[in-house]
Amino acid sequence: MQAKLLRVLQERQFERVCGAECIEVDVRVIGATNRSLLQMVKEGTFREDLYYRLNVVKITLPPLRERKEDIPLLTDHFACKYCRSDAAPVAIAPEAMEALLAYRWPGNIRELENTIERACIVAREGVVRRDNLPPEVTTAAGPQGADQSRLGTSHCRSC
């Protein structure tokens, strides 16, 4: 498959399966991976020529656990996104934010989004509390990982 992709990128054309004519294309490829393609090149599992063809503009984004300062902003965004249409966006209680900041987020932003969506559904009185969060978030959370300066009640500012 790598050879076929490389050929399309180099020649800017391809033939459909069982087709007889070449189809011209002008494409840009945006890809994402959680693995080091350069390491895979060294191991021989990823084509070096394809790597250099794809590696024109590289954007490295650290995992969420290395960007704890983004959690309150993302939490507010997702709380706005998943609030009930007939209600104001939920607030995030300080103890819930503490748990969110202490958790390591192995599923990155997608896991945080799912967590906030669930919390918005089960929250009562317009506030997400610690007990509205999944057990894996609250049991892994402890005061050692939380930055107390960011633990005020959070409200959606963009809705």
Secondary structure, 3 states (H helix, E strand, C coil): CHHHHHHHHHHCEEECCCCCCEEECCCCCCCCCCCCHHHHHHHCCCCHHHHHHHCCCCCCCCCHHHCHHHHHHHHHHHHHHCCCCCCCCCEECHHHHHHHHHCCCCCHHHHHHHHHHHHHHHCECCEECHHHCCHHHHHHCCHHHCCHHHCCCECCCCC
